[in-house]
Amino acid sequence: MELRQLRYFVAVARTLSFTKAAAEVHIAQPPLSRQVANLEAELGVALFERSPRGIKLTPAGALLVERANEILKRVEQTKREVAAFNEKRRSQFKIGFDLSLLYGRTPRIFRYLRKNYAEYDFEYAEVASADQVRAVRNGEIDLALGLTLLADDQVEQIIVRNEQLMLALEIGHPVFRGRDQPIKLTEVSDETLILYNERASRGPHDPVTRFIEHVRFTPSDTMTIRGLAAALGLVAAEVGISIVPARALLMRGQDICFAPLAEDGATSPVVMTTLRGMNGEIVAGILAEVDRLTRFDRSSSIRTIL
């Protein structure tokens, strides 16, 4: 399988015309058709269904289009990185992050990377956790820090830490008043549970969804809103309660109280995602720095969250 074959195939798949594809890649139609036929012969499958009315992708062809685009994007990125190295410029390294992680150790991780990997120009982008695997796989970002574990054989995901989930209630809530023990969810089952997500929806991979299903918690009512900050604001307005990661303590603490949960399994993972087999040095450096910060914070009695 050659890169030019993939380029020719992608052009045909995009235009659904051998004639238009040949013009697009600047070769005659017969050699382009031969290259696509050679690719089909090598793979042992038909990539297009051909009929007098035209062509369309087979299921195998649809799969190859996705993979070929990923390969070609990665090749172009590699060419740019090598060219930059040859010109004695620093390589670009783009990190995607879930917005709420900026309220914990993540800024210190970014400072560590800039200080210890001076050969890179780091760029940063807010990328929703649900989109991070796709963005890493497609070469849009090199590494992601998020909150979602999604199975994908092209990426490697490492749980950096498991963060405690806590119950957020308005100041003066009778269940919390005078308490120094964890709260059971059954004690607040008559409340509205405020769920949050950057897309105002929940999914089976969401840690809060998994937790409440695991403990079989059924509140009197639920509502879903976009974003953790918005959920905390509604808790402060006495609209309901919410189950939030411990970093929420750093987001809002004047008109909300936070209580540990009595149920087992009240944790939320912080996940690092990168292409499988790539960026090993930076991944190892991040893990070592997280370990160092954790040990430092414990020795200093500082409570911070990544």
C-alpha positions in Angstrom: 0.0 0.0 0.0 1.5 3.3 -1.1 0.7 6.8 0.0 0.0 7.9 -3.6 -2.6 5.0 -3.9 -4.3 6.3 -0.7 -4.3 9.9 -2.1 -5.8 8.7 -5.4 -8.4 6.5 -3.5 -9.4 9.4 -1.2 -9.8 11.7 -4.2 -12.1 9.2 -6.0 -14.1 8.6 -2.7 -14.6 12.3 -2.3 -15.7 13.1 -5.8 -17.2 9.7 -6.7 -15.8 10.1 -10.1 -12.5 8.8 -11.6 -12.5 11.6 -14.1 -12.9 14.4 -11.5 -10.4 12.7 -9.2 -7.8 12.4 -11.9 -8.1 16.1 -12.7 -7.8 16.9 -9.0 -4.6 14.9 -8.5 -3.2 16.0 -11.8 -2.8 12.6 -13.6 -4.6 10.9 -16.4 -7.6 8.8 -15.6 -6.2 5.4 -16.8 -3.2 5.3 -14.4 -5.3 6.5 -11.6 -7.8 3.7 -12.2 -5.0 1.2 -12.3 -3.6 2.4 -9.0 -7.0 2.1 -7.3 -7.5 -1.4 -8.9 -4.0 -2.4 -7.6 -5.0 -1.2 -4.1 -8.2 -3.3 -4.3 -6.2 -6.3 -5.4 -3.6 -5.9 -2.6 -6.4 -5.6 0.0 -8.5 -8.4 -1.5 -11.7 -6.3 -1.3 -13.7 -4.1 -3.6 -13.6 -0.5 -2.5 -16.2 0.8 -4.9 -19.4 -0.5 -6.3 -19.4 0.3 -10.1 -22.5 0.5 -12.2 -23.6 2.4 -15.3 -25.1 5.0 -13.1 -21.7 5.7 -11.4 -19.8 4.5 -8.4 -20.3 4.4 -4.6 -18.2 3.2 -1.7 -18.5 -0.3 -0.3 -18.5 -0.8 3.5 -14.8 -1.7 3.2 -14.2 1.5 1.1 -16.0 3.6 3.8 -13.7 2.2 6.4 -10.6 2.8 4.3 -11.6 6.4 3.7 -11.6 7.1 7.4 -8.3 5.3 8.0 -6.6 6.8 4.9 -7.5 10.4 5.9 -6.0 9.8 9.3 -2.8 8.4 7.8 -2.5 11.2 5.3 -3.1 13.9 8.0 -0.4 12.2 10.2 2.0 12.1 7.3 1.5 15.8 6.6 2.0 16.6 10.3 5.2 14.6 10.4 6.5 16.4 7.3 5.9 19.7 9.0 7.6 18.6 12.2 10.6 17.3 10.4 10.9 20.4 8.2 10.7 22.5 11.4 13.5 20.5 13.0 15.6 20.8 9.9 15.2 24.5 10.0 16.2 24.5 13.7 12.8 25.6 14.8 11.0 24.2 17.7 8.3 21.5 17.1 4.7 22.3 17.6 2.9 20.3 20.3 -0.8 20.9 20.8 -2.6 20.0 24.1 -6.4 19.8 24.4 -8.0 20.0 27.8 -11.3 20.0 29.4 -12.1 23.5 30.7 -12.9 22.5 34.3 -9.4 21.0 34.7 -7.9 24.4 34.8 -9.2 24.8 38.3 -6.7 22.2 39.6 -3.1 21.1 39.0 -3.3 21.4 35.2 -1.8 24.9 34.9 1.2 23.7 37.0 1.5 20.8 34.5 1.6 23.3 31.6 4.3 25.3 33.4 6.3 22.2 33.9 6.1 21.3 30.2 7.2 24.7 29.0 10.2 24.7 31.5 11.4 21.2 30.8 10.7 20.7 27.1 12.1 23.9 25.6 12.4 22.2 22.2 8.6 22.4 21.8 6.3 25.3 21.1 3.2 24.3 23.2 -0.2 25.3 22.0 -3.4 24.8 24.0 -7.0 24.3 23.0 -10.2 23.7 24.9 -11.6 20.4 23.7 -14.6 18.7 25.2 -13.8 15.4 26.8 -16.2 13.5 24.5 -14.3 14.9 21.4 -10.7 14.3 22.6 -10.2 10.7 21.3 -11.3 11.8 17.8 -9.2 14.9 17.9 -6.1 12.9 19.0 -6.7 10.2 16.4 -7.2 12.7 13.6 -4.0 14.7 14.5 -5.8 17.8 15.6 -4.1 17.7 19.0 -1.1 15.7 20.2 -2.3 15.0 23.7 -5.4 15.5 25.7 -6.4 15.9 29.4 -10.0 15.0 30.0 -12.6 13.1 31.9 -13.8 10.3 29.6 -12.5 6.8 28.9 -13.4 5.7 25.4 -12.2 2.4 23.9 -10.2 3.1 20.7 -7.3 0.9 19.4 -5.5 3.8 17.9 -5.0 5.8 21.1 -3.6 5.1 24.5 -5.5 6.4 27.6 -3.9 6.6 31.0 -5.8 7.4 34.2 -3.7 10.1 35.8 -5.7 10.1 39.0 -9.1 9.3 40.4 -10.8 12.4 41.8 -13.3 12.3 44.6 -16.9 13.0 43.7 -18.7 15.2 46.3 -22.2 16.4 47.0 -22.8 20.1 46.3 -25.6 21.8 48.3 -26.6 25.4 49.0 -25.3 27.0 52.2 -27.5 26.2 55.1 -29.0 23.0 53.6 -30.6 21.1 56.5 -28.9 17.8 55.6 -25.5 19.4 55.8 -26.0 21.7 58.8 -23.8 20.6 61.7 -22.6 17.4 59.9 -19.1 16.1 60.0 -19.9 12.7 58.5 -20.3 11.7 54.8 -23.9 12.1 53.4 -25.9 9.2 52.0 -27.7 10.0 48.7 -30.9 8.6 50.2 -30.9 11.6 52.5 -31.4 13.9 49.6 -33.6 11.7 47.4 -36.4 14.3 47.5 -34.2 16.9 45.8 -33.7 17.8 42.1 -30.4 16.4 40.9 -28.6 18.9 38.6 -26.5 17.1 36.0 -24.1 19.0 33.8 -22.2 18.5 30.6 -20.5 20.7 28.0 -23.2 19.5 25.5 -26.1 19.4 28.0 -26.3 15.7 27.8 -25.1 12.7 29.7 -23.7 9.4 28.4 -22.8 5.9 29.6 -19.1 7.0 29.9 -19.8 9.9 32.2 -18.5 9.1 35.8 -21.5 10.7 37.6 -23.9 8.8 35.4 -22.1 5.5 36.1 -21.9 6.3 39.9 -25.6 7.0 40.4 -26.5 3.9 38.3 -24.1 1.9 40.4 -25.6 2.9 43.7 -29.1 2.9 42.2 -29.9 6.5 43.2 -33.2 7.8 42.0 -33.8 11.5 42.9 -37.3 13.0 42.8 -36.4 14.9 39.7 -33.4 15.6 37.4 -32.3 18.4 35.1 -29.4 18.7 32.8 -27.5 21.9 32.1 -24.4 22.8 30.1 -21.3 23.0 32.2 -20.1 22.4 35.7 -20.0 26.2 36.5 -23.7 26.5 35.6 -24.6 23.6 37.7 -22.9 25.1 40.7 -24.7 28.4 40.1 -28.1 26.6 40.2 -27.1 24.8 43.4 -26.3 28.3 44.9 -29.8 29.4 43.7 -31.3 26.5 45.6 -32.7 24.9 42.5 -31.3 21.5 43.5 -28.2 19.5 44.4 -25.4 18.2 42.2 -22.7 15.6 42.3 -19.4 17.2 41.4 -15.7 16.5 41.2 -13.6 17.8 44.1 -12.0 20.5 42.0 -15.3 22.3 42.2 -14.2 23.5 45.7 -11.8 25.8 43.8 -14.6 27.1 41.5 -17.2 28.2 44.0 -17.1 28.1 47.8 -18.8 31.1 49.2 -22.5 30.1 48.8 -22.2 26.4 48.4 -21.1 23.7 50.8 -19.5 20.4 49.7 -19.8 17.1 51.5 -18.2 13.7 50.9 -20.5 10.9 49.8 -21.0 7.8 51.9 -21.4 5.4 49.0 -18.5 3.5 47.5 -17.2 4.3 44.1 -17.7 8.1 44.2 -14.7 8.9 42.0 -14.1 10.5 38.6 -11.0 9.7 36.5 -8.7 12.3 35.0 -7.6 10.8 31.7 -4.6 11.5 29.5 -5.0 10.5 25.8 -2.4 10.3 23.1 -1.8 8.3 20.0 -0.6 4.8 20.8 3.2 4.6 20.8 3.6 8.4 20.4 4.9 11.2 22.7 6.2 8.7 25.3 8.8 11.2 26.7 6.2 13.9 27.4 3.7 11.3 28.8 6.3 10.0 31.2 7.2 13.5 32.2 3.6 14.5 32.9 3.1 11.3 35.0 6.3 12.0 37.0 5.3 15.6 37.6 1.8 14.6 38.8 3.4 12.1 41.2 5.8 14.8 42.5 2.9 17.3 42.9 0.8 14.8 44.8 3.6 14.0 47.2 4.4 17.7 47.7 0.8 18.6 48.3 0.5 15.8 50.9 3.6 16.8 52.7 2.4 20.5 52.7 -1.1 19.6 53.7 -2.3 21.4 50.6 -5.5 20.0 49.0 -5.4 20.5 45.2 -6.9 18.5 42.4 -5.8 17.8 38.9 
